[in-house]
Amino acid sequence: MKRNTPLFNGILRHIKQKKVGFHMPGHKGGLGLADDFKAYMPLLDVTETLGMDNLHFPQGEILKLQQKAAEVFGGDTSFILVNGSTCGIHAMMLAACRPGDKIIISRDCHRSVLSAVVLAGLRPVYITPSFIEEYGITGCCTPDQVRQALAMHPDARAVLVTYPNYYGLCGYLRDIADTVHLYGKLLLVDGAHGAHLGLSPNLPEDIASCGADMWVSSIHKTLNGLNQTALLHVKGHRVDVDRLCTMVSMVQTTSPSYILMSSIDLAVDKIAREGEGMMQILLEKVKLLRRGLEGIEGLKVLGREMAGRFGVCALDPTKVTVKTGDIMTGYQMEEQLWHKWGISVELSAPNHLMLLTTVFDDFDMYGYTVDAFRKVVGKYGSRPGDGAGCPAAVADFYTTLPAMGEGIMPPRQAVLGPTTAVPIHQSAGRVSAALVSVYPPGIPLLCPGEVVTRDGIEYIEYIKKTGGSIVGLRAEEELLVVNDR
Ligand SMILES: Cc1ncc(COP(=O)(O)O)c(C=O)c1O
């Protein structure tokens, strides 16, 4: 019988079409993977037999790797993660808080933060960062917002912020850390996108230097680990490391992949030996890529002019956010780039798309990429809306995110209690039992325990209409709500 492998075949089709990928994983189709790692990969898939160290009780090679990772990334203790930053976020929130505790969270958080709120039975207090209308993205929460939240909620156990955000925007983390510590609380940082920050003084300050107590960083996003690889770091005296160790073990598989773990080993080593030099080259090449894209009439590139506004202290330039909205939606531009040019991007949205660059890029393709953008803009830019496959630029972009619904039930109770599914357009006024977000970036629009608002429903419809994807709804456009009737 012929084999029937839809996923495998789909991936083969995808890689045949792809000329250049500006997305995770950061090893860029294997360019950042060592030859011997690739050659030995099937044999590296071993397990905890005699002589192999155990992730859940490391005493040998895994322990050494964790110690080295702490040294390289500036922590006191580090943990290998094989289920992404996601499980590290779960572990640090479980470790920092007890059931029923309040935690202050910047609302631009990733959905994994909300799942941790549910798993740990926490009461979230949100800080809403400002919104950058021109790009339709959030800025960063400010030290003042953190101070106010702490003053209003002195019983909160910890504060969690994202640094950098998906677009490379970094807030005033050092000041936030000082504020949090002044109130005697813990600062947890979702640094999923920040593993590379320590590699150059021309990048935003790295998380360890800013004074976080615990943070995660994905090795697969901006460095050369395989997908799912990440690290959790702890620094200072405030965290109960034994408790954290228990939580890390609880959220990880008992059959961790040694392929993933050795990919972390090789990534940490490569970065320690060659990272700075490689980053210097990337920063020079990215400057040219940015300049090329900025030179195309009708496009705009998110740049360092953001610093000092919207709570932003600095921008990581390796994330290249291109505003396409004066010509076409980001989704349309993504389609053009992919189908005609084999260029695959990290993220697209109603009025922009984002290219993720890493030190493992094939820099020869940057010129090709600028050319592709120029040709697409040249073809459609002057006549948006003429029916030639490029509908009108979306003039009515949202200039703000929908207001959050009131949180009237603990998220854990909303998710785990009795629920019922209702059509999304009939859900206003009900209490959401689901976590709904635009993906990527995965920032929650609707959180469990919050009242669904008309604004929220309209925003979801708008994202779908412009071509984005929503995660968290059921098929048939249904939303799971608390069954309170
Ligand atoms: C801000 C942020 N935090 C956490 C995560 C989860 O990271 P991982 O995919 O490594 O689990 C993501 C994923 O994209 C993210 O964007």
The ligand as an SDF file (V2000), in Angstrom:
LIG
                    3D

 16 16  0  0  0  0  0  0  0  0999 V2000
    5.9980   36.5350   23.7990 C   0  0  0  0  0  0  0  0  0  0  0  0
    5.9940   35.0420   23.7490 C   0  0  0  0  0  0  0  0  0  0  0  0
    6.1320   34.3570   24.8940 N   0  0  0  0  0  0  0  0  0  0  0  0
    6.1300   33.0120   24.9270 C   0  0  0  0  0  0  0  0  0  0  0  0
    5.9920   32.2870   23.7660 C   0  0  0  0  0  0  0  0  0  0  0  0
    6.0160   30.7950   23.8450 C   0  0  0  0  0  0  0  0  0  0  0  0
    7.2760   30.3630   23.4210 O   0  0  0  0  0  0  0  0  0  0  0  0
    7.5460   28.8760   22.9410 P   0  0  0  0  0  0  0  0  0  0  0  0
    7.0360   28.7970   21.5480 O   0  0  0  0  0  0  0  0  0  0  0  0
    9.0340   28.7430   23.0070 O   0  0  0  0  0  0  0  0  0  0  0  0
    6.8360   27.9720   23.8480 O   0  0  0  0  0  0  0  0  0  0  0  0
    5.8480   32.9510   22.5440 C   0  0  0  0  0  0  0  0  0  0  0  0
    5.6810   32.1920   21.3140 C   0  0  0  0  0  0  0  0  0  0  0  0
    5.6330   32.6850   20.2360 O   0  0  0  0  0  0  0  0  0  0  0  0
    5.8450   34.3630   22.5360 C   0  0  0  0  0  0  0  0  0  0  0  0
    5.7070   35.0460   21.4000 O   0  0  0  0  0  0  0  0  0  0  0  0
  1  2  1  0
  2  3  1  0
  2 15  2  0
  3  4  2  0
  4  5  1  0
  5  6  1  0
  5 12  2  0
  6  7  1  0
  7  8  1  0
  8  9  2  0
  8 10  1  0
  8 11  1  0
 12 13  1  0
 12 15  1  0
 13 14  2  0
 15 16  1  0
M  END
$$$$
